[in-house]
Amino acid sequence: MAFKDFILNLPEVKGPTEKKLTFNAKLKWTLIILISYFVLAEIPLFGLAQNALQRFEYLAIILGTKFGSIISLGIGPIVTASIILQLLVGSGLLSINLTTPEGKKYFQGLQKVLTIFLTFFEAAIYVMMKGLEAMPGFGGILILQLFIGGILIMYMDEVISKWGFGSGISLFIVAGVSLELFTKAFGFIGTQGTFEPVGKVFVLFTSLMQGNQVGALLAGVAIIATIIIFALAVYGQAMKVEIPLSFGRVRGFGMRWPLSFFYTSNIPVILTAALLANVQLVGRLVESWIGHATWLGGFTNGQAVSGLAAWVSPPALVESLISGSFQGIFIWQSLFYVLFMIGGSIMFSIFWVKTSGMDSSAQAKQIMASGLQIPGFRRDERILESILERYIMPLTIMGGAAVGLLAASADLLGALVRGTGLLLSVMIIYKLYQDISQQHAMDMNPAVRKLMTGE
C-alpha cells in the first residue's frame, strides 16, 4: 500500500483547470516545448570524449534526439517503459484495471517510476560500455547530465500531453525527422562544412547535367519512393469505417462513429522501431565493451554486418540493384525484415488496443454513455460490443500490418529518410493537423464548441 501511495503521489505536471484549453494556449505551450527541445539538443555533454556519434544516426531519428547533447537518451526510456508495462499488462502478469481513473493513474505512475529507473540505467550503460565514452574522471558527471536530460524529456512530454497538441513523444520524433528530411532533400553543406549539392534534389539535377546516370537514378528513386510512401500513408490515414448511430431519445438525429483503418495510428510502428533500436543499441554497446562481435550483432562503420542486428536491419535493396552491388542474401534479409516489421506492428497494435481503452468493450461503454445506439438494434451494451468487435479487431490487425509494411517498404526502396521515421512523421503531422483544425474550429465557432463539448 505504501508503494502504491508513493506511485500515486509522484511529482507531475499539473493539468489545466479549464475543461478545454483554447487554441492559442495549446499552440503557445507546443511551441515553447518545441523550442526548448531544439535548444537542449544543442547543449553538448560536458566531459564527453571523442566519439563516433554518426553510428547512432538511425537511433537518433527513432528516439527523437541528437546524440552528444544533454538529451542523448531521447524518448528511449519513456517508450521502453511503455513496452514493458504493456507486455506485463497484456499477458496478465500485472493486474491493473485500466477502465477506472485510479487504475489509469496507477499505470501512469508505474510508467513514470520505470521511466526514471530506465533513464538512470541507460545513462549508466551508455557511459560504462563506452557508447558515449567519458573523458578520464568524468564518468559520473556524464551519467548525471544524461539523467537530467532524460528527466527533462519525460516532463516535457507530460507538458505537451496536458497543455499542447498531441504528445511530446510524437512532437520530438517529427521535429527530428522533418529536419533530416529537409537536409537530405535540399542540403547544400558537405561534411567538411563547404558548399556542396548534397541534397538529393540537387544531386538529381547535377547528375543529369553531368551525364551520371547511376547518380541520377539513385537520387530519383529516393525522391519518388519518399513521395509514394507519403501518398500511401496519407491515403491510409483517410480510410475509415463509419458506424451509423442515432440518439435514442431524439428521433431523426444521428451521427457516424468513425473507426480509422490505421486504428492504432502510429503507436505500433513507434514501439516496433524502438524495439529494433534497442536491439541495435545493445549489440553496439556489447561489441564495444567486449571488443568483438556477438550473436546480437557485429558492426562496421556503424552498419550491422552480422548477428541479429543485421537481420533486423533493412539492406539497401534498390540501391544495390542500381549500383550493381546486389547479393543474394539481401533477399532473405529483406523478407525477414518485412515479416518482423509486420509481425511486431500487429503484436503491439493488439496490445495497445487491449490496454488503452480502444477495444470494443470500452468503445461500447463510451457510446452507451453518450446516449447513442445503432439504428435497428436494441439498446444493449452487449449487442453494441459484438457489432463493434466485427470491425475493431480486423482493423487493428490490418492497420498494424499496413503500417509495418509501409515502413519496411520505405526502408527497402531507399527513401530520403528511414521508413519508420517517414511514416511516423506523416501520421503524426496528419493527426496534429486534425487536432489543430478541430481546436481552431471550436474557438472560432461557438456552435461547433457547443456541439462537441456540450457547453
C-alpha positions as CSV (number, residue, x, y, z in Angstrom):
1,M,0.0,0.0,0.0
2,A,2.9,2.4,0.8
3,F,4.4,1.7,-2.6
4,K,1.0,2.5,-4.3
5,D,0.7,5.7,-2.3
6,F,4.2,6.6,-3.4
7,I,3.2,5.9,-7.1
8,L,0.1,8.0,-6.9
9,N,1.9,11.0,-5.3
10,L,4.8,11.3,-7.7
11,P,5.6,14.8,-8.9
12,E,3.6,15.6,-12.0
13,V,2.8,18.4,-14.3
14,K,-0.5,20.0,-13.1
15,G,-3.2,19.8,-15.7
16,P,-5.3,22.8,-16.8
17,T,-8.3,23.7,-14.7
18,E,-10.3,24.5,-17.8
19,K,-12.3,21.7,-19.4
20,K,-11.0,22.7,-22.8
21,L,-7.9,24.7,-23.5
22,T,-8.0,27.4,-26.2
23,F,-6.2,27.0,-29.5
24,N,-3.8,29.8,-28.6
25,A,-2.9,28.3,-25.2
26,K,-2.2,24.9,-26.8
27,L,-0.2,26.4,-29.6
28,K,1.8,28.5,-27.1
29,W,2.9,25.5,-25.0
30,T,3.6,23.4,-28.0
31,L,5.9,26.0,-29.4
32,I,7.6,26.6,-26.0
33,I,8.4,22.8,-25.7
34,L,9.5,22.5,-29.3
35,I,11.9,25.4,-29.0
36,S,13.1,24.1,-25.7
37,Y,13.8,20.7,-27.3
38,F,15.9,22.3,-30.1
39,V,17.8,24.3,-27.5
40,L,18.5,21.3,-25.4
41,A,19.6,19.4,-28.5
42,E,22.4,21.9,-29.0
43,I,23.8,21.7,-25.4
44,P,26.8,19.4,-25.6
45,L,27.7,16.9,-22.9
46,F,30.5,18.2,-20.7
47,G,33.3,15.6,-20.3
48,L,32.4,13.6,-23.4
49,A,35.4,12.1,-25.2
50,Q,35.8,11.9,-28.9
51,N,33.0,9.5,-30.1
52,A,31.9,8.3,-33.5
53,L,28.4,9.7,-33.0
54,Q,27.4,9.1,-36.6
55,R,26.9,5.4,-35.7
56,F,23.8,6.5,-33.7
57,E,22.2,8.2,-36.7
58,Y,19.3,5.8,-37.0
59,L,18.7,5.6,-33.3
60,A,18.6,9.4,-33.1
61,I,15.7,9.5,-35.5
62,I,13.7,6.9,-33.7
63,L,14.5,8.2,-30.2
64,G,13.8,11.8,-31.2
65,T,17.2,13.1,-30.0
66,K,20.6,14.3,-31.0
67,F,23.5,12.2,-29.7
68,G,26.2,14.1,-28.0
69,S,23.7,16.5,-26.5
70,I,22.3,16.6,-23.0
71,I,19.1,14.8,-24.3
72,S,21.0,12.0,-25.9
73,L,18.7,9.4,-24.3
74,G,15.7,11.0,-26.1
75,I,12.4,9.2,-25.7
76,G,14.1,5.8,-25.3
77,P,13.3,5.4,-21.6
78,I,9.7,6.5,-22.0
79,V,8.9,4.2,-24.9
80,T,10.8,1.2,-23.4
81,A,8.9,1.6,-20.1
82,S,5.7,1.7,-22.1
83,I,6.6,-1.5,-24.0
84,I,7.5,-3.4,-20.7
85,L,4.3,-2.4,-18.9
86,Q,2.1,-3.2,-22.0
87,L,3.7,-6.6,-22.2
88,L,3.1,-7.2,-18.5
89,V,-0.5,-6.0,-18.5
90,G,-1.3,-7.7,-21.8
91,S,0.0,-11.0,-20.6
92,G,-1.9,-10.8,-17.3
93,L,1.3,-10.8,-15.2
94,L,0.4,-7.4,-13.9
95,S,-3.2,-6.9,-13.0
96,I,-4.3,-3.2,-13.4
97,N,-7.9,-2.1,-14.1
98,L,-7.4,0.5,-16.8
99,T,-11.1,1.2,-17.0
100,T,-11.1,3.2,-13.8
101,P,-9.4,6.6,-13.2
102,E,-7.5,5.2,-10.2
103,G,-6.2,2.3,-12.4
104,K,-5.1,4.6,-15.2
105,K,-3.3,6.9,-12.7
106,Y,-1.6,3.9,-11.1
107,F,-0.5,2.7,-14.6
108,Q,0.8,6.2,-15.4
109,G,2.6,6.3,-12.1
110,L,4.2,2.9,-12.6
111,Q,5.3,4.1,-16.1
112,K,6.9,7.2,-14.6
113,V,8.8,5.2,-12.0
114,L,10.0,2.7,-14.6
115,T,11.0,5.6,-16.9
116,I,13.1,7.2,-14.2
117,F,14.8,3.9,-13.4
118,L,15.5,3.2,-17.1
119,T,16.8,6.8,-17.6
120,F,19.5,6.2,-15.0
121,F,20.1,2.7,-16.2
122,E,20.5,3.7,-19.8
123,A,22.7,6.6,-18.9
124,A,25.0,4.4,-16.9
125,I,25.1,1.7,-19.7
126,Y,25.9,4.3,-22.4
127,V,28.8,5.6,-20.3
128,M,30.1,2.4,-18.7
129,M,30.0,0.4,-22.0
130,K,31.6,3.4,-23.9
131,G,28.7,4.1,-26.2
132,L,29.2,7.7,-25.1
133,E,32.7,7.5,-23.7
134,A,33.6,9.9,-21.0
135,M,37.0,11.6,-20.5
136,P,39.0,10.2,-17.6
137,G,37.4,11.2,-14.3
138,F,34.1,12.5,-15.9
139,G,32.1,9.3,-15.9
140,G,29.8,10.3,-13.0
141,I,29.3,13.8,-14.3
142,L,28.3,12.4,-17.8
143,I,25.8,10.0,-16.3
144,L,24.3,12.8,-14.2
145,Q,23.9,15.0,-17.3
146,L,22.2,12.2,-19.3
147,F,19.9,11.5,-16.4
148,I,18.9,15.2,-16.0
149,G,18.3,15.4,-19.8
150,G,16.1,12.2,-19.7
151,I,14.0,13.6,-16.8
152,L,13.5,16.9,-18.7
153,I,12.3,15.0,-21.8
154,M,9.9,13.0,-19.6
155,Y,8.3,16.1,-18.1
156,M,8.3,18.0,-21.4
157,D,6.3,15.0,-22.8
158,E,3.9,15.4,-19.9
159,V,3.5,19.2,-20.6
160,I,2.6,18.5,-24.2
161,S,0.1,15.8,-23.3
162,K,-1.7,18.0,-20.9
163,W,-1.2,21.5,-22.3
164,G,-0.3,21.1,-26.0
165,F,-1.3,19.3,-29.2
166,G,-0.7,15.6,-29.4
167,S,2.1,14.1,-27.3
168,G,5.7,15.0,-26.6
169,I,7.0,11.7,-28.0
170,S,5.3,12.4,-31.3
171,L,6.5,16.0,-31.4
172,F,10.1,15.2,-30.7
173,I,10.1,12.4,-33.4
174,V,8.5,14.6,-36.1
175,A,10.9,17.5,-35.3
176,G,14.0,15.3,-35.8
177,V,12.6,13.6,-38.9
178,S,11.4,16.8,-40.6
179,L,14.9,18.4,-40.1
180,E,16.6,15.3,-41.6
181,L,14.1,15.1,-44.5
182,F,14.8,18.7,-45.4
183,T,18.5,18.2,-45.1
184,K,18.5,15.1,-47.2
185,A,16.4,16.7,-49.9
186,F,17.8,20.2,-50.1
187,G,21.1,20.1,-48.1
188,F,23.9,22.2,-49.6
189,I,26.6,21.9,-46.9
190,G,29.1,19.0,-47.2
191,T,30.8,17.0,-44.4
192,Q,33.7,19.4,-44.4
193,G,31.5,22.5,-44.0
194,T,31.9,23.5,-47.6
195,F,29.2,24.4,-50.1
196,E,28.2,21.1,-51.9
197,P,25.0,20.0,-53.6
198,V,24.5,17.0,-51.2
199,G,20.7,17.1,-51.1
200,K,19.0,14.5,-53.4
201,V,17.1,17.2,-55.4
202,F,20.4,19.0,-56.2
203,V,22.2,15.7,-56.8
204,L,19.5,14.7,-59.3
205,F,19.9,17.8,-61.4
206,T,23.7,17.9,-61.2
207,S,23.9,14.2,-62.1
208,L,21.7,14.8,-65.2
209,M,23.8,17.7,-66.3
210,Q,27.0,15.7,-65.9
211,G,25.6,12.6,-67.6
212,N,25.9,10.5,-64.4
213,Q,23.0,8.1,-65.0
214,V,23.6,6.0,-61.9
215,G,23.7,9.0,-59.6
216,A,20.6,10.5,-61.2
217,L,18.8,7.2,-60.9
218,L,19.7,6.7,-57.3
219,A,18.6,10.3,-56.4
220,G,15.4,10.0,-58.5
221,V,14.4,6.6,-56.9
222,A,14.9,8.1,-53.4
223,I,12.7,11.1,-54.1
224,I,10.0,9.0,-55.9
225,A,10.0,6.4,-53.1
226,T,9.5,9.1,-50.5
227,I,6.6,10.7,-52.4
228,I,4.9,7.3,-52.9
229,I,5.2,6.3,-49.2
230,F,4.0,9.7,-48.2
231,A,0.9,9.5,-50.5
232,L,0.1,5.9,-49.4
233,A,0.3,6.9,-45.7
234,V,-2.0,9.9,-46.2
235,Y,-4.4,7.8,-48.2
236,G,-4.4,5.1,-45.5
237,Q,-5.0,7.8,-42.8
238,A,-8.1,9.0,-44.6
239,M,-9.6,5.4,-44.9
240,K,-12.2,4.6,-42.2
241,V,-15.3,2.6,-41.4
242,E,-18.2,4.7,-40.1
243,I,-20.8,3.1,-37.8
244,P,-24.2,4.8,-38.0
245,L,-25.6,5.9,-34.6
246,S,-28.7,7.6,-33.5
247,F,-29.8,9.3,-30.4
248,G,-32.2,7.0,-28.6
249,R,-34.4,9.8,-27.2
250,V,-34.4,12.2,-30.1
251,R,-35.8,10.8,-33.3
252,G,-34.3,12.0,-36.6
253,F,-30.9,12.9,-35.2
254,G,-27.8,10.8,-35.6
255,M,-24.1,10.7,-36.3
256,R,-21.4,8.4,-37.5
257,W,-18.8,6.8,-35.3
258,P,-15.5,6.7,-37.3
259,L,-13.1,3.8,-37.0
260,S,-9.8,4.6,-38.9
261,F,-8.1,2.0,-41.0
262,F,-4.9,2.8,-39.0
263,Y,-6.9,2.2,-35.9
264,T,-4.0,2.5,-33.5
265,S,-2.3,5.2,-35.6
266,N,1.5,5.3,-35.3
267,I,1.8,3.6,-32.0
268,P,2.7,0.1,-33.3
269,V,5.4,1.3,-35.6
270,I,6.9,3.5,-32.8
271,L,7.1,0.6,-30.4
272,T,8.4,-1.8,-33.1
273,A,11.1,0.7,-34.2
274,A,12.0,1.3,-30.5
275,L,12.5,-2.5,-30.1
276,L,14.7,-2.6,-33.2
277,A,16.6,0.5,-31.9
278,N,17.2,-1.3,-28.6
279,V,18.5,-4.4,-30.3
280,Q,21.0,-2.4,-32.3
281,L,21.9,-0.3,-29.3
282,V,22.6,-3.3,-27.0
283,G,24.5,-5.0,-29.9
284,R,26.8,-2.0,-30.4
285,L,27.4,-1.5,-26.7
286,V,28.2,-5.2,-26.1
287,E,30.6,-5.2,-29.0
288,S,32.3,-2.1,-27.8
289,W,32.5,-3.4,-24.3
290,I,34.0,-6.9,-25.0
291,G,35.9,-5.9,-28.2
292,H,34.3,-8.3,-30.7
293,A,31.0,-9.2,-32.4
294,T,28.4,-11.3,-30.6
295,W,25.2,-13.1,-31.7
296,L,23.5,-9.7,-31.1
297,G,25.5,-8.2,-33.9
298,G,28.7,-7.1,-35.4
299,F,29.1,-3.5,-36.7
300,T,31.4,-1.9,-39.3
301,N,31.3,1.9,-39.8
302,G,28.1,2.0,-37.8
303,Q,26.3,-0.6,-40.0
304,A,25.2,-4.0,-38.7
305,V,27.0,-6.7,-40.7
306,S,26.3,-9.9,-38.7
307,G,24.1,-11.3,-35.9
308,L,20.6,-10.4,-35.0
309,A,21.1,-6.7,-35.6
310,A,21.9,-7.4,-39.3
311,W,18.7,-9.4,-39.8
312,V,16.5,-6.7,-38.3
313,S,18.2,-4.0,-40.3
314,P,17.0,-3.3,-43.9
315,P,19.5,-3.9,-46.7
316,A,19.9,-1.2,-49.4
317,L,18.0,-3.4,-51.8
318,V,17.1,-1.0,-54.6
319,E,20.4,0.9,-54.3
320,S,22.4,-2.3,-54.6
321,L,20.4,-3.3,-57.7
322,I,21.1,0.0,-59.3
323,S,24.8,0.2,-58.4
324,G,25.5,-3.4,-59.2
325,S,26.4,-4.5,-55.6
326,F,23.4,-6.8,-55.1
327,Q,24.0,-10.0,-53.1
328,G,21.6,-13.0,-52.8
329,I,21.4,-12.8,-49.0
330,F,19.8,-9.4,-49.4
331,I,16.6,-11.1,-50.5
332,W,16.4,-13.2,-47.3
333,Q,17.3,-10.2,-45.1
334,S,14.6,-8.1,-46.8
335,L,12.0,-10.8,-46.3
336,F,12.9,-11.3,-42.6
337,Y,12.9,-7.5,-42.0
338,V,9.4,-7.1,-43.7
339,L,8.0,-10.0,-41.7
340,F,9.5,-8.7,-38.5
341,M,8.1,-5.2,-39.0
342,I,4.6,-6.6,-39.9
343,G,4.5,-9.1,-37.0
344,G,5.8,-6.6,-34.5
345,S,3.4,-3.9,-35.6
346,I,0.4,-6.3,-35.3
347,M,1.5,-7.5,-31.9
348,F,1.9,-4.0,-30.4
349,S,-1.3,-2.9,-32.2
350,I,-3.3,-5.6,-30.4
351,F,-1.6,-4.9,-27.0
352,W,-2.3,-1.2,-27.4
353,V,-6.0,-1.7,-28.1
354,K,-6.3,-4.0,-25.1
355,T,-4.5,-1.7,-22.7
356,S,-5.5,1.8,-23.8
357,G,-9.3,1.6,-23.7
358,M,-9.7,1.2,-27.5
359,D,-11.2,-2.3,-27.5
360,S,-14.8,-3.0,-28.4
361,S,-15.9,-3.2,-24.8
362,A,-14.6,0.2,-23.9
363,Q,-15.9,1.8,-27.1
364,A,-19.4,0.3,-26.5
365,K,-19.4,1.7,-23.0
366,Q,-18.4,5.1,-24.3
367,I,-21.2,5.1,-27.0
368,M,-23.8,4.0,-24.4
369,A,-22.7,6.7,-22.0
370,S,-23.3,9.3,-24.8
371,G,-26.9,8.2,-25.2
372,L,-26.3,6.7,-28.7
373,Q,-27.3,3.4,-30.2
374,I,-27.2,1.6,-33.6
375,P,-30.4,2.1,-35.5
376,G,-32.4,-1.1,-35.8
377,F,-30.8,-2.8,-32.8
378,R,-31.9,-3.0,-29.2
379,R,-30.2,-0.6,-26.8
380,D,-27.9,-3.2,-25.2
381,E,-24.2,-2.8,-24.5
382,R,-23.5,-6.5,-25.3
383,I,-25.1,-6.2,-28.8
384,L,-23.2,-3.0,-29.5
385,E,-20.0,-4.6,-28.3
386,S,-20.5,-7.6,-30.6
387,I,-21.1,-5.3,-33.6
388,L,-18.0,-3.2,-32.9
389,E,-15.9,-6.3,-32.5
390,R,-16.6,-7.2,-36.1
391,Y,-14.7,-4.1,-37.1
392,I,-12.2,-3.2,-34.4
393,M,-10.1,-6.3,-34.2
394,P,-9.8,-6.7,-38.1
395,L,-8.9,-3.0,-38.3
396,T,-6.4,-3.4,-35.5
397,I,-4.7,-6.3,-37.3
398,M,-4.9,-5.0,-40.9
399,G,-3.9,-1.4,-39.8
400,G,-0.9,-2.7,-37.8
401,A,0.2,-4.9,-40.7
402,A,-0.2,-2.0,-43.2
403,V,1.9,0.5,-41.2
404,G,4.6,-2.2,-40.7
405,L,4.6,-3.0,-44.4
406,L,4.8,0.7,-45.4
407,A,7.7,1.4,-43.0
408,A,9.6,-1.6,-44.3
409,S,8.9,-0.8,-47.9
410,A,10.3,2.8,-47.5
411,D,13.5,1.4,-46.0
412,L,14.0,-1.2,-48.8
413,L,13.2,1.3,-51.5
414,G,15.7,3.8,-50.2
415,A,13.5,6.8,-49.3
416,L,15.2,10.0,-48.2
417,V,14.7,9.1,-44.5
418,R,14.2,5.8,-42.8
419,G,10.7,4.4,-43.5
420,T,9.8,4.3,-39.8
421,G,10.7,8.0,-39.4
422,L,8.9,9.0,-42.6
423,L,5.8,7.1,-41.8
424,L,5.8,8.4,-38.2
425,S,6.1,12.0,-39.5
426,V,3.3,11.7,-42.0
427,M,0.9,10.1,-39.4
428,I,1.9,12.5,-36.6
429,I,1.5,15.6,-38.8
430,Y,-1.8,14.4,-40.2
431,K,-3.1,13.8,-36.6
432,L,-1.7,17.1,-35.5
433,Y,-3.4,18.8,-38.4
434,Q,-6.7,17.3,-37.4
435,D,-6.3,18.3,-33.8
436,I,-5.4,21.8,-34.6
437,S,-8.2,22.2,-37.2
438,Q,-10.8,20.9,-34.7
439,Q,-9.5,23.1,-31.9
440,H,-9.4,26.1,-34.2
441,A,-13.0,25.5,-35.4
442,M,-14.2,25.2,-31.8
443,D,-12.5,28.5,-30.9
444,M,-13.8,30.3,-34.0
445,N,-17.4,29.0,-33.9
446,P,-19.4,28.8,-30.6
447,A,-21.9,26.5,-32.2
448,V,-19.2,23.9,-33.0
449,R,-17.8,24.2,-29.5
450,K,-21.3,23.6,-28.0
451,L,-21.8,20.6,-30.3
452,M,-18.5,19.0,-29.3
453,T,-18.3,19.8,-25.6
454,G,-21.9,20.3,-24.6
455,E,-21.1,23.7,-23.1
